[in-house]
Amino acid sequence: MRRTGLVRRSLIEMIRSWCVFTLVAACIGYGQFSEAAKQPHVLLVVADDLGWGDVGFHGSEIRTPVLDKLATDGVTLDNYYVQPVCSPTRTSILTGRYPIRYGLLHHVYPNNQLFALPTNETLLPEKLNQAGYTSHMVGKWHLGFYSWQHVPTARGFETFFGFYGGAEDYFEHTASGGIDYRNDTRPVPKDSTYSAFTFAREAQRVVRQYANSQSSKPLFLYLAFQNVHSPQEVPDSYYVKPYAHIENKNRRKFAGMVSCMDEAIGNVTDLFKELGLWDDTLMVFTADNGGPVNVTFSGIGAVNWPLRGSKHTLWDGGVRGTAFVHGAGVDVSNKNTSAMMHATDLFPTIIAAAGGNTEGTLPLDGHDLWPILSTGSGESPRTEILHNYDPLATGGDKGCCGYAGLRSGEWKLLIGPGAPDGWYPEPSWEGDRSLLHDATSAPLVSDLPDILDILGPDAANHTVYLFKPREDPEERNNLATSETAIVTQLTAHLQMQYIAHAVPDGHTASQPAANPKNFNGYWTPWVNKTDACN
């Protein structure tokens, strides 16, 4: 009997152990317990104004050996989209929500207006902090800063080094008559150091301090470079010399700026490797919008070839982003993915990779694509993308205001897509010049009565385009006239699902109180916390 009791107890213990094992395996995946329990460090790198044709892994003559190696060893995102300008893409990444949800319909957050990303929006670092991370930021913020409630260190980042606004000088760190340069919330004296070097150095400082602290928390580092936004500046001629063969001076200097950023990224990733952190790091690299082409934007030499259009437009040259993922947890059996993806997807995807959750956020537009990126297979849960809705945009068709764009399934609808139009290859390109301009005429909204009924008379003079991006990635075959039923269907969907629910644009009048002269020459939040609006 005593022996039988022992057998029975042993059997019970075996059953209990098997139940616990089965439960754990069901939750985290059989055979992956140790890997699943280890959260990766996350390095999120954003390049400013980098064109589709400005990196080696897209065939550019610009030398980007660091980015090329990272992309080659990772997975390039070949069907990934961003917003047509800076701030809207950055808010999309950090909130997982389209800019129409919080009134950023037009352009960017200015330095001198009562306009910033609302504080009720939950940001990526806040969710990662809840998942056990320590979050740090270096570089360009550009999400508004009229009150101290709206700066990075109030939005989930433990530390910050960089600038609050946009489009500033690379050496003097000035913009629109003021210095914009901060260490946490403290003004930093001008040091005349090229920003890519400074930001790489500060990112290295964050990584080294993290490693020395022997923290049990994983690291989230958001590194947002100023390169390659205007003004065109390089630290010295060393970075331009390899491009002496490029006759166009704007393109030549632009190439040097890209190479400088590439080197800076390498300096940061090398330190991750030196400190033994790299094998446990998930890196995400993305441009914030398409490149501004030389023909219209003075002093800029970006290339989006073979894509159509430029920054500020809804052509793919303005909204198809250069991006890849690399490192911990990424399945590289396929070196690229054609899964439809948008900048808003980075929010839930990174959180999923980090073992967190999106509970408590406002309703997301982003989708979790980690199952695809971590397994190398599967279909994207995303079936459509709101490229933008901007009722205030100017410089488009026939002087009209506003534009909108929607990708839905195999179709892409554009209404007044913006300027410049056309295709802009490398300056040395010697192909058929007729390929650089669209000789056909697009129908107007007024030519399509059903569309006019939906959008109203204010849109009457907007041109209408309909493409099949998978078959026609260069957007050369406008099907708007032959597929009017599809145009009507997509326009109605755009109106009912997005335009009708857009929060009105939040731009305000310029505020004299924001003048840097009121703050010893520095751009500084000027509204007290108790007086700040959301």
Solvent accessible surface area in square Angstrom, and as a share of the most:
residue,aa,sasa,rsa
1,M,200,0.89
2,R,212,0.78
3,R,196,0.71
4,T,68,0.40
5,G,14,0.13
6,L,98,0.49
7,V,91,0.52
8,R,137,0.50
9,R,138,0.50
10,S,59,0.38
11,L,97,0.48
12,I,72,0.37
13,E,91,0.41
14,M,128,0.57
15,I,95,0.48
16,R,147,0.54
17,S,71,0.46
18,W,160,0.56
19,C,75,0.45
20,V,94,0.54
21,F,95,0.40
22,T,62,0.36
23,L,119,0.59
24,V,52,0.30
25,A,20,0.16
26,A,87,0.67
27,C,98,0.59
28,I,61,0.31
29,G,29,0.28
30,Y,164,0.62
31,G,73,0.70
32,Q,106,0.47
33,F,125,0.52
34,S,84,0.54
35,E,130,0.59
36,A,54,0.42
37,A,70,0.55
38,K,114,0.48
39,Q,58,0.26
40,P,15,0.09
41,H,19,0.09
42,V,1,0.00
43,L,1,0.00
44,L,0,0.00
45,V,1,0.00
46,V,0,0.00
47,A,0,0.00
48,D,0,0.00
49,D,2,0.01
50,L,1,0.01
51,G,0,0.00
52,W,26,0.09
53,G,6,0.05
54,D,0,0.00
55,V,0,0.00
56,G,23,0.22
57,F,47,0.20
58,H,48,0.22
59,G,70,0.68
60,S,17,0.11
61,E,58,0.26
62,I,3,0.01
63,R,145,0.53
64,T,1,0.01
65,P,89,0.56
66,V,38,0.22
67,L,0,0.00
68,D,36,0.18
69,K,125,0.53
70,L,9,0.05
71,A,1,0.01
72,T,81,0.47
73,D,56,0.29
74,G,0,0.00
75,V,6,0.03
76,T,19,0.11
77,L,3,0.02
78,D,42,0.22
79,N,17,0.09
80,Y,0,0.00
81,Y,3,0.01
82,V,0,0.00
83,Q,2,0.01
84,P,1,0.01
85,V,9,0.05
86,C,3,0.02
87,S,0,0.00
88,P,7,0.05
89,T,0,0.00
90,R,0,0.00
91,T,0,0.00
92,S,0,0.00
93,I,0,0.00
94,L,1,0.00
95,T,2,0.01
96,G,0,0.00
97,R,21,0.08
98,Y,5,0.02
99,P,3,0.02
100,I,1,0.01
101,R,61,0.22
102,Y,11,0.04
103,G,1,0.01
104,L,1,0.00
105,L,9,0.04
106,H,52,0.23
107,H,82,0.37
108,V,22,0.13
109,Y,2,0.01
110,P,32,0.20
111,N,21,0.11
112,N,47,0.24
113,Q,28,0.12
114,L,66,0.33
115,F,14,0.06
116,A,6,0.05
117,L,0,0.00
118,P,24,0.15
119,T,46,0.27
120,N,89,0.46
121,E,6,0.03
122,T,28,0.16
123,L,0,0.00
124,L,0,0.00
125,P,0,0.00
126,E,52,0.23
127,K,8,0.03
128,L,0,0.00
129,N,58,0.30
130,Q,131,0.58
131,A,23,0.18
132,G,28,0.27
133,Y,5,0.02
134,T,17,0.10
135,S,1,0.01
136,H,19,0.08
137,M,1,0.00
138,V,1,0.00
139,G,0,0.00
140,K,1,0.00
141,W,2,0.01
142,H,15,0.07
143,L,2,0.01
144,G,2,0.02
145,F,4,0.02
146,Y,6,0.02
147,S,0,0.00
148,W,79,0.28
149,Q,64,0.29
150,H,1,0.00
151,V,2,0.01
152,P,1,0.00
153,T,46,0.27
154,A,53,0.41
155,R,5,0.02
156,G,19,0.18
157,F,4,0.02
158,E,113,0.51
159,T,35,0.20
160,F,3,0.01
161,F,9,0.04
162,G,0,0.00
163,F,0,0.00
164,Y,1,0.00
165,G,1,0.01
166,G,11,0.10
167,A,57,0.45
168,E,2,0.01
169,D,32,0.17
170,Y,0,0.00
171,F,52,0.22
172,E,66,0.30
173,H,0,0.00
174,T,42,0.24
175,A,10,0.07
176,S,101,0.65
177,G,75,0.72
178,G,3,0.03
179,I,27,0.14
180,D,1,0.00
181,Y,0,0.00
182,R,5,0.02
183,N,42,0.22
184,D,35,0.18
185,T,55,0.32
186,R,133,0.49
187,P,70,0.44
188,V,23,0.13
189,P,101,0.63
190,K,96,0.41
191,D,59,0.31
192,S,68,0.44
193,T,41,0.24
194,Y,4,0.01
195,S,0,0.00
196,A,0,0.00
197,F,66,0.28
198,T,0,0.00
199,F,0,0.00
200,A,4,0.03
201,R,113,0.41
202,E,13,0.06
203,A,0,0.00
204,Q,49,0.22
205,R,81,0.29
206,V,9,0.05
207,V,0,0.00
208,R,103,0.38
209,Q,102,0.45
210,Y,24,0.09
211,A,26,0.20
212,N,110,0.56
213,S,70,0.45
214,Q,163,0.72
215,S,44,0.29
216,S,115,0.74
217,K,104,0.44
218,P,13,0.08
219,L,1,0.00
220,F,0,0.00
221,L,0,0.00
222,Y,2,0.01
223,L,1,0.00
224,A,0,0.00
225,F,0,0.00
226,Q,2,0.01
227,N,0,0.00
228,V,0,0.00
229,H,22,0.10
230,S,37,0.24
231,P,52,0.33
232,Q,30,0.13
233,E,36,0.16
234,V,24,0.14
235,P,27,0.17
236,D,72,0.37
237,S,69,0.45
238,Y,144,0.55
239,Y,18,0.07
240,V,28,0.16
241,K,142,0.60
242,P,48,0.30
243,Y,1,0.00
244,A,80,0.62
245,H,120,0.54
246,I,7,0.04
247,E,163,0.73
248,N,46,0.23
249,K,144,0.61
250,N,31,0.16
251,R,2,0.01
252,R,63,0.23
253,K,77,0.33
254,F,0,0.00
255,A,0,0.00
256,G,0,0.00
257,M,0,0.00
258,V,0,0.00
259,S,20,0.13
260,C,0,0.00
261,M,0,0.00
262,D,3,0.02
263,E,66,0.30
264,A,1,0.00
265,I,1,0.01
266,G,7,0.07
267,N,59,0.30
268,V,2,0.01
269,T,3,0.02
270,D,78,0.40
271,L,5,0.03
272,F,1,0.00
273,K,105,0.44
274,E,127,0.57
275,L,53,0.26
276,G,59,0.57
277,L,22,0.11
278,W,27,0.09
279,D,127,0.66
280,D,46,0.24
281,T,0,0.00
282,L,2,0.01
283,M,0,0.00
284,V,4,0.02
285,F,0,0.00
286,T,0,0.00
287,A,0,0.00
288,D,0,0.00
289,N,0,0.00
290,G,1,0.01
291,G,0,0.00
292,P,4,0.02
293,V,1,0.00
294,N,55,0.28
295,V,96,0.55
296,T,79,0.46
297,F,50,0.21
298,S,111,0.71
299,G,25,0.24
300,I,6,0.03
301,G,2,0.02
302,A,4,0.03
303,V,6,0.03
304,N,2,0.01
305,W,61,0.21
306,P,46,0.29
307,L,4,0.02
308,R,1,0.00
309,G,1,0.01
310,S,0,0.00
311,K,15,0.07
312,H,52,0.23
313,T,0,0.00
314,L,0,0.00
315,W,3,0.01
316,D,2,0.01
317,G,1,0.01
318,G,0,0.00
319,V,0,0.00
320,R,39,0.14
321,G,1,0.01
322,T,1,0.01
323,A,3,0.02
324,F,0,0.00
325,V,3,0.02
326,H,20,0.09
327,G,27,0.26
328,A,22,0.17
329,G,51,0.49
330,V,16,0.09
331,D,42,0.22
332,V,60,0.35
333,S,89,0.57
334,N,79,0.40
335,K,98,0.42
336,N,80,0.41
337,T,22,0.13
338,S,88,0.57
339,A,17,0.13
340,M,8,0.04
341,M,1,0.01
342,H,0,0.00
343,A,0,0.00
344,T,0,0.00
345,D,0,0.00
346,L,2,0.01
347,F,0,0.00
348,P,9,0.06
349,T,5,0.03
350,I,2,0.01
351,I,2,0.01
352,A,34,0.27
353,A,13,0.10
354,A,1,0.00
355,G,61,0.59
356,G,22,0.21
357,N,81,0.42
358,T,45,0.26
359,E,133,0.60
360,G,80,0.77
361,T,29,0.17
362,L,62,0.31
363,P,107,0.68
364,L,52,0.26
365,D,20,0.10
366,G,11,0.10
367,H,64,0.28
368,D,55,0.29
369,L,1,0.01
370,W,39,0.14
371,P,77,0.49
372,I,13,0.07
373,L,6,0.03
374,S,35,0.23
375,T,77,0.45
376,G,18,0.17
377,S,71,0.46
378,G,58,0.55
379,E,159,0.71
380,S,21,0.13
381,P,68,0.43
382,R,10,0.04
383,T,93,0.54
384,E,35,0.15
385,I,0,0.00
386,L,2,0.01
387,H,0,0.00
388,N,11,0.06
389,Y,40,0.15
390,D,5,0.02
391,P,49,0.31
392,L,86,0.43
393,A,11,0.09
394,T,104,0.60
395,G,53,0.51
396,G,24,0.23
397,D,28,0.15
398,K,147,0.62
399,G,63,0.60
400,C,20,0.12
401,C,75,0.45
402,G,12,0.11
403,Y,22,0.08
404,A,7,0.05
405,G,0,0.00
406,L,0,0.00
407,R,1,0.00
408,S,24,0.16
409,G,33,0.32
410,E,77,0.35
411,W,31,0.11
412,K,0,0.00
413,L,0,0.00
414,L,0,0.00
415,I,6,0.03
416,G,2,0.02
417,P,1,0.01
418,G,8,0.08
419,A,52,0.40
420,P,11,0.07
421,D,54,0.28
422,G,3,0.03
423,W,4,0.01
424,Y,44,0.17
425,P,18,0.11
426,E,31,0.14
427,P,64,0.40
428,S,79,0.51
429,W,60,0.21
430,E,166,0.74
431,G,32,0.31
432,D,83,0.43
433,R,144,0.52
434,S,78,0.50
435,L,82,0.41
436,L,10,0.05
437,H,128,0.57
438,D,45,0.23
439,A,108,0.84
440,T,100,0.58
441,S,108,0.70
442,A,20,0.16
443,P,18,0.12
444,L,35,0.18
445,V,0,0.00
446,S,51,0.33
447,D,86,0.45
448,L,18,0.09
449,P,92,0.58
450,D,82,0.42
451,I,2,0.01
452,L,52,0.26
453,D,118,0.61
454,I,49,0.25
455,L,40,0.20
456,G,18,0.17
457,P,113,0.71
458,D,136,0.70
459,A,13,0.10
460,A,23,0.18
461,N,77,0.39
462,H,9,0.04
463,T,16,0.09
464,V,0,0.00
465,Y,21,0.08
466,L,0,0.00
467,F,0,0.00
468,K,46,0.19
469,P,8,0.05
470,R,169,0.62
471,E,133,0.60
472,D,23,0.12
473,P,57,0.36
474,E,50,0.23
475,E,2,0.01
476,R,79,0.29
477,N,88,0.45
478,N,38,0.19
479,L,37,0.18
480,A,0,0.00
481,T,99,0.57
482,S,84,0.54
483,E,64,0.29
484,T,61,0.35
485,A,78,0.60
486,I,39,0.20
487,V,0,0.00
488,T,38,0.22
489,Q,117,0.52
490,L,8,0.04
491,T,0,0.00
492,A,26,0.20
493,H,54,0.24
494,L,0,0.00
495,Q,48,0.21
496,M,116,0.52
497,Q,93,0.41
498,Y,19,0.07
499,I,28,0.14
500,A,66,0.51
501,H,118,0.52
502,A,20,0.16
503,V,65,0.37
504,P,108,0.68
505,D,35,0.18
506,G,25,0.24
507,H,53,0.24
508,T,50,0.29
509,A,76,0.59
510,S,68,0.44
511,Q,46,0.20
512,P,117,0.73
513,A,54,0.42
514,A,0,0.00
515,N,64,0.33
516,P,7,0.05
517,K,171,0.72
518,N,87,0.45
519,F,61,0.25
520,N,144,0.74
521,G,25,0.24
522,Y,30,0.11
523,W,11,0.04
524,T,15,0.08
525,P,6,0.04
526,W,36,0.13
527,V,24,0.14
528,N,104,0.53
529,K,125,0.53
530,T,132,0.77
531,D,95,0.49
532,A,22,0.17
533,C,95,0.57
534,N,110,0.56
